[in-house]
Amino acid sequence: MPRRTISRDFLSDLLILGVILACSVFLFSDVRHNFQYLEGNNGWPTHGFLFVLAAMGSYAVAHLLRSLRLWLILGSDRIRFSTVFGCHATIALLTFAAPFKLGDLLRASEFYRLLKNDARGIFAVWFDRLFDVAVILVLLIVSVSTTSPLQPVRLLLFSLGAFLAVSVALGVLLPGAVAAFMRALLQSSSSRSLSVMRSLLKLKSILSRMPKMELQTLSLLTTVTFAVWGLELLSVFLLCMAVSSGNDSVPAQAIDILAYTLTPHANIGAAHFSIYRLTCNLTLLFLVSIGIRSYFKSRMSVLDKIIIFPRYSVFSKNRMEPAGLKGRLR
């Protein structure tokens, strides 16, 4: 009888599916809340419909550039752009209203699986977020320097600054430190050096999957990042122009939306918040409809194949055949 075990890949896929379902619940709740709010407050602003369309176009191009940036970090020879675009748009839609950082965790898990369990997918998402963190820090510093910062803003500024500093330090120093430690262990006569060396070899193998960037590539990614945030800021201002009522100025409403996006502490009971979130959801839904086919096709190709035995046990297909007995069961 073959040994009955559940594969790690299947458990990973099952966990990812659970996160997707949870994010879908948050997304549905967010969309319903915003629709209900707009219905009770004169509905969608038809007088600014052209501004809304322009904002949707700007936001869509911003996410297209985000997909391009991620594709360049992953490696254009490793995965198709259409797959990266479909995966990014799908996860962005599912996690738009999700709490904490489920979107980043889910995105890293998905690209790890799409690259056939390659740690480069995790590192690529990490690097991708570093570019956004750098821009967010600049926006927060400008906000702190012009107004009296709230406690959540200070906390976010400190945590993002620490994340950026630690990430850069680890990316620059850790590979060299591991190599130097391994050279020191080779000269050691301790019996424990061998076990430590094995662990360091695994760590070095993981770190070798870290994307390497030339100066030209870094310049390109920086340019794309500025374009992304320029387009997203443009979409915010266009939406504020669409719902401007005279009570608050367009810049004030835009700052409120950015404050809510960076630190979700603002009051959601306002027309510009609801319009912004619904516009983002509808735009991402349109992008998902374009890219979902390529993403789904690539994802199914790496989906762990399972067999359901009697008594409702789930096992990995690639573990059910003992060596030398391909295609047979005994």
C-alpha positions in Angstrom: 0.0 0.0 0.0 1.3 3.5 -0.7 2.0 5.8 2.1 -1.0 8.1 2.6 0.3 11.7 3.0 -1.1 15.1 2.1 1.3 17.1 -0.1 2.6 20.5 1.0 1.6 22.0 -2.3 -2.0 20.9 -1.8 -2.1 22.4 1.7 -0.6 25.6 0.3 -3.3 25.8 -2.4 -6.0 25.1 0.2 -4.7 27.9 2.4 -4.6 30.3 -0.5 -8.2 29.3 -1.4 -9.3 30.0 2.1 -7.7 33.5 2.1 -9.3 34.2 -1.3 -12.8 33.3 0.1 -12.3 35.5 3.1 -11.1 38.4 1.0 -14.2 37.9 -1.2 -16.4 38.3 1.8 -14.7 41.6 2.8 -14.9 42.8 -0.9 -18.7 42.1 -1.2 -19.4 43.8 2.2 -17.4 46.9 1.1 -19.1 47.2 -2.3 -22.6 46.7 -0.7 -21.9 49.3 1.9 -20.8 51.9 -0.6 -23.7 51.3 -2.9 -26.1 51.7 0.0 -24.4 54.9 1.1 -24.7 56.4 -2.5 -28.3 55.3 -2.8 -29.1 57.2 0.3 -27.2 60.3 -0.8 -28.5 61.1 -4.3 -26.8 58.2 -6.0 -23.9 58.3 -8.4 -22.9 61.9 -9.5 -24.1 61.9 -13.1 -22.9 65.5 -13.6 -19.3 64.4 -13.2 -19.5 61.2 -15.1 -16.8 62.2 -17.5 -14.5 62.8 -14.6 -15.3 59.4 -13.2 -14.5 57.7 -16.6 -11.2 59.6 -16.8 -10.4 58.5 -13.2 -11.1 54.9 -14.1 -8.8 55.1 -17.1 -6.0 56.7 -15.0 -6.4 54.1 -12.3 -6.4 51.2 -14.9 -3.2 52.5 -16.5 -1.6 52.7 -13.0 -2.3 49.1 -12.3 -1.1 48.1 -15.8 2.2 49.8 -14.9 2.3 48.0 -11.6 2.0 44.7 -13.4 4.8 45.8 -15.7 7.0 46.7 -12.8 6.4 43.3 -11.1 6.9 41.5 -14.4 10.3 43.2 -14.8 11.3 42.2 -11.2 10.2 38.6 -11.7 12.1 38.3 -14.9 10.6 38.6 -18.4 12.1 35.2 -19.4 10.4 33.4 -16.4 6.7 34.2 -16.7 4.4 35.8 -19.3 3.3 39.4 -18.8 -0.4 38.4 -19.3 -0.1 36.0 -16.4 1.4 38.6 -14.1 -1.2 41.1 -15.1 -4.1 38.7 -14.5 -2.7 37.6 -11.1 -2.0 41.2 -10.0 -5.5 42.4 -11.0 -7.3 39.5 -9.4 -5.5 39.8 -6.1 -5.8 43.6 -6.1 -9.6 43.3 -6.5 -10.0 40.6 -3.9 -7.9 42.3 -1.3 -9.0 45.9 -1.9 -11.2 45.9 1.2 -9.4 43.2 3.1 -7.8 44.1 6.5 -4.1 44.0 7.3 -1.7 43.0 4.5 -3.5 40.0 3.2 -3.0 41.3 -0.4 0.8 41.2 -0.2 0.8 37.8 1.5 -1.5 36.3 -1.1 0.4 37.9 -4.0 3.7 36.5 -2.7 2.1 33.0 -2.3 0.6 33.1 -5.7 3.8 34.1 -7.5 5.7 31.5 -5.5 3.4 28.9 -6.8 3.3 30.3 -10.4 7.0 30.0 -10.5 6.8 26.4 -9.4 7.7 26.9 -5.8 10.5 29.4 -6.6 11.4 31.8 -3.8 12.1 34.4 -6.4 8.3 35.1 -6.5 8.4 36.0 -2.8 11.4 38.2 -3.2 9.9 39.9 -6.3 6.8 41.0 -4.3 9.0 42.2 -1.5 11.1 44.3 -3.9 7.9 45.6 -5.6 6.5 46.8 -2.3 9.8 48.6 -1.4 9.3 51.0 -4.3 5.8 51.9 -3.1 7.0 52.2 0.5 9.6 54.7 -0.5 6.9 56.9 -2.3 4.5 56.5 0.7 7.2 57.7 3.1 7.7 60.8 1.0 4.0 61.5 1.0 3.8 61.0 4.7 6.8 63.2 5.4 5.2 66.0 3.3 2.0 65.5 5.2 3.7 65.6 8.6 5.7 68.7 7.7 2.5 70.7 6.7 0.0 69.5 9.2 -0.2 68.2 12.8 0.1 64.4 12.4 -2.3 62.0 14.0 -1.0 59.1 16.1 -1.8 56.5 13.3 0.2 58.6 10.8 3.3 58.7 13.1 3.1 55.0 13.8 2.8 54.3 10.0 5.7 56.6 9.3 7.9 54.9 11.9 6.9 51.3 10.8 7.4 52.0 7.1 10.7 53.7 7.7 11.9 50.7 9.7 10.7 48.3 7.1 12.5 50.1 4.3 15.8 50.4 6.3 15.8 46.8 7.5 14.9 45.5 4.0 17.7 47.5 2.3 20.2 46.4 5.0 19.2 42.7 4.7 19.3 42.8 0.9 22.7 44.4 0.8 24.4 42.8 3.8 22.9 39.4 4.4 24.3 37.6 1.3 27.8 38.7 2.0 27.5 37.9 5.7 26.3 34.3 4.9 29.2 33.8 2.5 31.8 35.1 5.0 30.4 32.9 7.8 30.6 29.8 5.5 34.2 30.6 4.8 34.9 30.7 8.5 33.1 27.4 9.1 35.3 25.7 6.4 38.3 26.4 8.6 36.7 25.1 11.7 37.3 21.6 13.1 34.1 21.5 15.2 31.7 18.6 14.6 28.8 21.0 14.7 30.2 23.0 11.8 28.8 20.5 9.2 25.2 20.8 10.4 25.5 24.6 10.5 27.0 24.5 7.0 24.0 22.6 5.7 21.6 25.2 7.0 23.7 28.0 5.6 23.8 26.3 2.2 20.0 26.2 2.2 19.9 29.8 3.2 22.4 30.7 0.5 20.3 28.8 -2.1 17.2 30.8 -1.1 19.1 34.1 -1.2 20.4 33.3 -4.6 16.8 33.6 -5.9 16.8 37.3 -4.9 16.4 39.4 -8.1 19.6 41.1 -9.3 19.1 44.6 -10.6 21.4 46.7 -12.7 21.5 50.5 -12.5 19.5 50.8 -15.8 16.8 48.4 -14.5 16.6 50.2 -11.2 16.2 53.5 -13.1 13.4 52.0 -15.2 11.6 50.7 -12.2 11.9 54.0 -10.4 10.4 55.8 -13.4 7.5 53.4 -13.6 6.9 53.9 -9.8 6.7 57.7 -10.2 4.3 57.2 -13.2 2.1 54.8 -11.1 1.7 57.2 -8.2 1.2 60.2 -10.5 -1.7 58.4 -12.2 -3.2 57.2 -8.9 -3.0 60.8 -7.6 -4.6 62.0 -10.8 -7.5 59.5 -10.4 -8.1 60.7 -6.9 -8.3 64.4 -7.9 -10.5 63.6 -10.9 -13.0 61.7 -8.6 -13.0 64.6 -6.1 -13.8 67.0 -9.0 -16.7 64.7 -9.9 -18.3 64.8 -6.4 -17.2 68.3 -5.4 -20.1 69.9 -3.5 -18.6 73.2 -2.4 -18.4 72.2 1.3 -14.9 70.9 1.0 -12.3 71.9 -1.6 -11.0 69.3 -4.1 -7.5 69.3 -2.5 -9.0 68.7 1.0 -11.1 65.8 -0.3 -8.1 64.3 -2.1 -6.0 64.6 1.1 -8.9 62.8 3.0 -8.9 59.9 0.5 -5.1 59.6 0.6 -5.2 59.7 4.4 -7.8 56.9 4.5 -5.8 54.9 1.9 -2.6 55.1 3.9 -4.1 55.0 7.4 -7.7 53.7 7.5 -8.8 56.0 10.3 -11.0 58.5 8.5 -14.8 58.5 8.4 -16.0 56.4 5.5 -19.4 58.1 5.6 -18.7 60.6 2.8 -19.5 60.7 -0.9 -15.9 61.0 -2.1 -14.9 57.9 -0.1 -17.7 55.8 -1.5 -17.1 57.0 -5.1 -13.4 56.3 -4.8 -13.8 52.8 -3.5 -16.5 51.9 -6.0 -14.5 53.3 -8.9 -11.5 51.3 -7.8 -13.5 48.1 -7.5 -15.2 48.5 -10.9 -11.9 49.3 -12.6 -10.2 46.3 -11.1 -13.2 44.1 -12.1 -12.7 45.2 -15.7 -9.0 44.5 -15.5 -9.7 41.0 -14.0 -12.0 40.2 -16.9 -9.2 40.9 -19.3 -6.4 39.0 -17.6 -8.1 36.2 -15.7 -7.9 33.7 -18.5 -4.1 33.7 -18.8 -3.7 33.7 -15.0 -6.2 30.9 -14.5 -4.5 28.8 -17.2 -1.1 29.2 -15.7 -2.4 28.6 -12.2 -4.1 25.4 -13.1 -0.8 24.1 -14.6 0.9 24.3 -11.2 -2.1 23.2 -9.2 -1.3 20.1 -7.1 -2.9 17.0 -8.6 -4.8 15.0 -6.0 -6.5 11.7 -5.7 -9.4 10.9 -3.4 -9.1 7.4 -2.0 -11.9 5.6 -0.2 -12.7 6.8 3.3 -12.4 10.4 1.9 -8.7 10.8 2.4 -6.8 13.3 0.1 -3.3 12.4 -1.1 -0.8 13.8 -3.6 -0.7 12.1 -7.0 3.0 12.3 -7.2 3.4 10.4 -4.0 1.1 7.5 -4.6 3.5 5.6 -6.9 6.4 3.8 -5.3 9.7 3.8 -7.1 9.8 1.3 -9.9 6.0 0.8 -10.1 4.9 3.7 -12.3 1.3 3.5 -13.2 0.5 0.6 -10.8 -1.0 0.3 -7.4 -0.5 -2.5 -5.0 
